Amino acid sequence: MSEEPALFRQAVEALRSVRPRPEVELAEVRAPQRLAPWSFAFSAEASGPADEIATGKLVLLHDPAAEDAWGGVLRVVAFIRAELDAELASDPLLPAVAWSWLTDALEGSAAKWTALGGTVTQNSSARFGDISGPARTDDLELRASWTATDAELTAHGEAFCELLSSTVGLPPVGVTLFSQRQSSL
């Protein structure tokens, strides 16, 4: 492949400038190589106030040939997985709520995007026999992609971090949960 296009380099630098809150960790990882001529990726992990954990991946794809389905040349792909308690996992509104976490994060970050699509999946697994681990686990998976309308992707990365934070039950930055307050007595 020839040298990376300036637009892609600018988009990657914008993603690298994202500074998540302390409960969210980002690390650069090898990006998928066959989805677009140029790609970049972060893995992510967030921890919530009740020890909830969410993991994820944010991938930037760049194809100067402008895929028709993308509606642009920069596609952002997000994947998040989080373990849930059984009561929350059985809530029929959970997929719509999880999707709203994504749309609210994108809108709240002022990211410029189009062509948003994706899925929210609730999974329940039961273990039998000699498999170690809890007898039952429940989790949520959110997969989404959207087209960035310019290379200023800092807001897109921040929206992804906000989505992770919402998934593990972290309050918005600047809001303190009662259980997190320090006693002054």
Secondary structure as the mmCIF struct_conf table of DSSP 4:
data_model
#
loop_
_struct_conf.conf_type_id
_struct_conf.id
_struct_conf.beg_label_comp_id
_struct_conf.beg_label_asym_id
_struct_conf.beg_label_seq_id
_struct_conf.end_label_comp_id
_struct_conf.end_label_asym_id
_struct_conf.end_label_seq_id
HELX_LH_PP_P HELX_LH_PP_P1 GLU A 3 PRO A 5
HELX_RH_AL_P HELX_RH_AL_P1 ALA A 6 ARG A 16
TURN_TY1_P TURN_TY1_P1 SER A 17 SER A 17
TURN_TY1_P TURN_TY1_P2 PRO A 22 GLU A 23
STRN STRN1 VAL A 24 VAL A 29
HELX_LH_PP_P HELX_LH_PP_P2 ARG A 30 PRO A 32
BEND BEND1 GLN A 33 PRO A 37
STRN STRN2 TRP A 38 SER A 47
TURN_TY1_P TURN_TY1_P3 PRO A 49 ALA A 50
BEND BEND2 ASP A 51 ASP A 51
STRN STRN3 ILE A 53 HIS A 62
TURN_TY1_P TURN_TY1_P4 PRO A 64 ALA A 65
TURN_TY1_P TURN_TY1_P5 ASP A 68 GLY A 71
BEND BEND3 GLY A 72 VAL A 73
STRN STRN4 LEU A 74 LEU A 84
HELX_RH_AL_P HELX_RH_AL_P2 ALA A 86 ALA A 89
TURN_TY1_P TURN_TY1_P6 SER A 90 SER A 90
TURN_TY1_P TURN_TY1_P7 PRO A 92 LEU A 93
HELX_RH_AL_P HELX_RH_AL_P3 LEU A 94 SER A 109
TURN_TY1_P TURN_TY1_P8 ALA A 110 ALA A 110
STRN STRN5 TRP A 113 ALA A 126
TURN_TY1_P TURN_TY1_P9 GLY A 129 ASP A 130
BEND BEND4 GLY A 133 GLY A 133
BEND BEND5 ALA A 135 ALA A 135
STRN STRN6 ARG A 136 ALA A 148
BEND BEND6 THR A 149 ALA A 151
HELX_RH_AL_P HELX_RH_AL_P4 THR A 154 THR A 167
TURN_TY1_P TURN_TY1_P10 VAL A 168 GLY A 169
HELX_LH_PP_P HELX_LH_PP_P3 LEU A 170 PRO A 172
TURN_TY1_P TURN_TY1_P11 VAL A 173 GLY A 174
HELX_RH_3T_P HELX_RH_3T_P1 PHE A 178 GLN A 180
HELX_LH_PP_P HELX_LH_PP_P4 ARG A 181 SER A 183
#
